[in-house]
């Protein structure tokens, strides 16, 4: 069932416990799947790569702004999306090269069932994290998010289209990219080591919350991360977590747009 390559990368059967239902469906159709030859080290590659691309994004934004005389708004958008090259790019690439592709290995699919559970989970995460935010406010006072600060800078620098694009990236882009990284690659890499689902959900939630580098907002990010993880475990796919994540992000994106 379980082995290792060079004592580092875990290799398991494609239909390990907690595997996405896309794996079991593919096997049921008669597909011959290869063992997943990617694992926990790839979580580190994804996160470190995202940090590296963040630095590249900042340097690129500064260069582009000076060379093409772009406004600060466009530079901020460049800095926002460049980390996604690694955050989503590495999970998509490594599952293609050392697995059966991201759709099967990560469970990227959407059904009406996913939509229903995603909407329900998103509402739970939205109101739950809102309650946590109220508690944080009562303790430390008013606080803002990194997205809110960026939106304020974009709104000040203009043009309006840049703010609209930013709101769409927050509402749609971030949920897809982050769920591929955290409930996709990270969840599966830990789960196929035989870790209990409760621990997989908790660990991925902590990684998700810590990655945002916002200590004040970490409790509410943890709450949302747990909800997304439960959805991944229950539905065995990324459709519901992505939809729930979008439900959580959309009100904030709308507020950023009109505020």
C-alpha positions as CSV (number, residue, x, y, z in Angstrom):
1,X,0.0,0.0,0.0
2,X,2.7,2.5,1.0
3,X,6.3,2.8,0.0
4,X,8.8,5.5,-0.6
5,X,11.1,6.9,-3.2
6,X,14.6,7.7,-2.0
7,X,13.1,7.6,1.5
8,X,11.4,11.0,1.0
9,X,8.5,11.0,-1.4
10,X,5.6,8.7,-0.5
11,X,4.1,6.6,-3.2
12,X,0.7,5.0,-2.6
13,X,-2.0,3.4,-4.6
14,X,-4.2,6.0,-6.4
15,X,-7.2,4.8,-4.4
16,X,-5.8,5.5,-0.9
17,X,-8.3,6.3,1.9
18,X,-9.6,9.9,1.6
19,X,-8.6,10.0,-2.1
20,X,-10.8,12.2,-4.3
21,X,-13.9,10.6,-5.7
22,X,-12.5,11.3,-9.2
23,X,-10.0,8.6,-8.5
24,X,-12.6,5.9,-7.6
25,X,-14.8,7.0,-10.5
26,X,-11.9,6.7,-12.9
27,X,-11.1,3.2,-11.6
28,X,-14.8,2.3,-11.9
29,X,-14.7,3.3,-15.6
30,X,-11.8,0.9,-16.1
31,X,-9.1,3.5,-16.2
32,X,-5.6,2.3,-15.2
33,X,-4.2,4.9,-12.8
34,X,-0.6,5.1,-11.7
35,X,0.4,5.7,-8.0
36,X,0.7,9.3,-6.9
37,X,4.4,10.0,-6.9
38,X,4.1,13.4,-5.3
39,X,3.7,14.2,-1.6
40,X,4.5,16.3,1.4
41,X,7.7,17.8,0.0
42,X,5.6,19.3,-2.8
43,X,3.6,21.3,-0.2
44,X,6.9,23.0,0.7
45,X,7.8,23.6,-2.9
46,X,4.4,25.2,-3.5
47,X,4.6,27.5,-0.5
48,X,8.2,28.5,-0.9
49,X,7.6,29.0,-4.6
50,X,4.7,31.3,-3.9
51,X,6.9,33.4,-1.6
52,X,9.6,33.5,-4.2
53,X,7.2,34.6,-6.9
54,X,5.8,37.2,-4.5
55,X,9.3,38.7,-4.4
56,X,9.6,38.4,-8.2
57,X,6.1,40.0,-8.5
58,X,7.2,43.1,-6.4
59,X,10.3,43.5,-8.5
60,X,8.4,43.0,-11.7
61,X,5.7,45.5,-10.6
62,X,8.3,48.1,-9.8
63,X,10.0,47.6,-13.2
64,X,6.8,47.6,-15.2
65,X,5.6,50.7,-13.4
66,X,8.7,52.7,-14.2
67,X,9.2,51.4,-17.8
68,X,5.6,51.5,-19.0
69,X,4.5,54.4,-16.7
70,X,1.7,52.3,-15.3
71,X,-0.3,53.5,-12.3
72,X,0.2,51.9,-8.8
73,X,-3.1,50.1,-9.2
74,X,-1.8,47.9,-12.1
75,X,1.5,47.3,-10.3
76,X,-0.4,46.0,-7.2
77,X,-2.4,43.6,-9.4
78,X,0.8,42.2,-10.9
79,X,2.1,41.7,-7.4
80,X,-1.1,40.0,-6.4
81,X,-1.2,37.3,-9.1
82,X,2.4,36.4,-9.5
83,X,2.5,34.1,-6.4
84,X,-0.4,32.2,-8.0
85,X,2.1,30.9,-10.6
86,X,3.5,28.6,-7.9
87,X,0.5,28.3,-5.6
88,X,-1.7,26.7,-8.2
89,X,1.0,26.1,-10.9
90,X,3.1,23.6,-9.0
91,X,0.1,21.4,-7.8
92,X,-1.2,21.3,-11.4
93,X,2.2,20.6,-12.8
94,X,3.4,17.9,-10.4
95,X,0.2,16.0,-10.5
96,X,0.4,16.0,-14.3
97,X,4.1,14.8,-14.3
98,X,4.0,12.4,-11.4
99,X,0.4,11.4,-11.1
100,X,-2.8,11.1,-13.1
101,X,-3.3,14.9,-13.7
102,X,-4.9,17.5,-11.4
103,X,-8.5,16.7,-12.3
104,X,-8.2,13.1,-11.0
105,X,-5.5,13.4,-8.3
106,X,-6.8,16.7,-6.8
107,X,-10.6,16.1,-7.3
108,X,-11.2,19.1,-9.5
109,X,-14.8,18.7,-10.5
110,X,-18.2,20.5,-9.9
111,X,-21.6,18.9,-9.5
112,X,-25.0,20.1,-8.2
113,X,-24.2,18.3,-5.0
114,X,-20.9,20.2,-4.7
115,X,-22.8,23.5,-5.3
116,X,-25.3,22.7,-2.6
117,X,-22.8,21.7,0.0
118,X,-20.5,24.6,-1.1
119,X,-23.2,27.2,-0.6
120,X,-24.1,25.8,2.8
121,X,-20.5,25.5,3.9
122,X,-19.8,29.0,2.6
123,X,-22.7,30.5,4.7
124,X,-21.5,28.6,7.8
125,X,-17.9,29.8,7.2
126,X,-19.0,33.4,6.4
127,X,-21.1,33.8,9.6
128,X,-18.8,31.8,11.7
129,X,-15.7,33.8,10.7
130,X,-17.8,37.0,11.1
131,X,-18.5,36.0,14.7
132,X,-14.8,35.3,15.3
133,X,-14.0,38.7,13.8
134,X,-16.4,40.4,16.2
135,X,-14.6,38.7,19.1
136,X,-11.2,39.8,17.7
137,X,-12.5,43.4,17.4
138,X,-13.7,43.3,21.0
139,X,-10.2,42.3,22.1
140,X,-7.8,44.3,19.8
141,X,-10.1,46.9,18.3
142,X,-10.8,47.6,14.6
143,X,-8.6,45.8,12.1
144,X,-8.3,45.6,8.4
145,X,-7.3,42.8,6.0
146,X,-4.4,42.8,3.6
147,X,-6.9,42.7,0.7
148,X,-8.7,45.8,2.2
149,X,-5.5,47.7,2.3
150,X,-4.6,46.8,-1.3
151,X,-8.1,47.7,-2.4
152,X,-7.8,51.1,-0.8
153,X,-4.5,51.7,-2.6
154,X,-6.0,50.6,-5.9
155,X,-9.1,52.8,-5.4
156,X,-6.9,55.8,-4.7
157,X,-4.5,55.2,-7.6
158,X,-7.3,54.2,-10.1
159,X,-8.5,53.5,-12.7
160,X,-11.9,51.9,-11.8
161,X,-11.3,48.9,-14.0
162,X,-8.3,47.9,-11.9
163,X,-10.5,47.8,-8.8
164,X,-13.1,45.7,-10.6
165,X,-10.4,43.2,-11.7
166,X,-9.1,43.1,-8.2
167,X,-12.6,42.4,-6.8
168,X,-13.0,39.5,-9.3
169,X,-9.6,38.1,-8.4
170,X,-10.6,38.1,-4.7
171,X,-14.0,36.6,-5.3
172,X,-13.2,34.0,-7.9
173,X,-9.5,33.7,-8.5
174,X,-8.3,33.4,-5.0
175,X,-10.8,30.6,-4.0
176,X,-9.7,28.5,-7.0
177,X,-6.0,29.0,-6.6
178,X,-5.9,28.6,-2.8
179,X,-8.2,25.5,-2.7
180,X,-6.0,23.8,-5.4
181,X,-3.0,24.4,-3.1
182,X,-4.5,23.7,0.3
183,X,-7.5,21.4,0.0
184,X,-6.1,20.0,-3.2
185,X,-2.4,19.2,-3.0
186,X,-1.7,19.7,0.7
187,X,-4.8,17.8,1.8
188,X,-4.1,14.8,-0.5
189,X,-0.4,14.7,0.2
190,X,-1.0,14.5,4.0
191,X,-4.0,12.1,3.6
192,X,-2.2,9.6,1.5
193,X,0.3,9.2,4.4
194,X,-2.5,7.6,6.4
195,X,-3.2,10.6,8.7
196,X,-6.6,10.7,10.3
197,X,-9.1,13.0,8.5
198,X,-9.5,15.2,11.6
199,X,-5.8,15.9,11.7
200,X,-5.6,16.4,7.9
201,X,-8.4,19.1,8.2
202,X,-6.6,20.8,11.1
203,X,-3.2,20.8,9.6
204,X,-4.3,22.1,6.2
205,X,-6.4,24.8,8.0
206,X,-3.3,25.9,10.0
207,X,-1.1,26.0,6.8
208,X,-3.9,28.0,5.0
209,X,-4.2,30.5,7.9
210,X,-0.5,30.9,8.4
211,X,0.2,31.4,4.7
212,X,-1.8,34.7,4.7
213,X,0.7,36.3,7.1
214,X,-2.1,38.2,9.0
215,X,-1.8,37.3,12.7
216,X,-4.8,39.3,13.7
217,X,-7.1,37.5,11.2
218,X,-5.6,34.1,11.8
219,X,-8.5,32.8,14.0
220,X,-11.1,33.6,11.5
221,X,-9.0,32.1,8.7
222,X,-8.6,29.0,10.8
223,X,-12.3,28.7,11.2
224,X,-12.9,29.0,7.4
225,X,-10.1,26.6,6.7
226,X,-11.7,24.0,8.9
227,X,-15.0,24.4,7.1
228,X,-13.3,24.1,3.7
229,X,-11.4,21.0,4.9
230,X,-14.6,19.3,6.2
231,X,-16.2,20.0,2.8
232,X,-13.2,18.4,1.1
233,X,-13.4,15.3,3.4
234,X,-17.2,14.9,3.1
235,X,-17.6,15.5,-0.7
236,X,-14.2,14.1,-1.6
237,X,-13.5,16.8,-4.1
238,X,-12.6,20.5,-4.6
239,X,-15.8,21.7,-6.0
240,X,-17.6,22.3,-2.7
241,X,-14.5,24.0,-1.0
242,X,-14.0,26.3,-4.0
243,X,-17.6,27.4,-4.0
244,X,-17.6,27.8,-0.2
245,X,-14.4,29.9,-0.4
246,X,-16.0,32.1,-3.1
247,X,-19.1,32.6,-0.9
248,X,-16.8,33.8,1.9
249,X,-14.8,36.1,-0.3
250,X,-17.5,37.6,-2.4
251,X,-19.2,39.9,0.2
252,X,-15.8,41.4,1.0
253,X,-15.0,41.8,-2.7
254,X,-18.3,43.6,-3.3
255,X,-17.7,45.8,-0.2
256,X,-14.2,46.6,-1.5
257,X,-15.6,47.5,-4.8
258,X,-18.3,49.9,-3.6
259,X,-16.7,51.2,-0.5
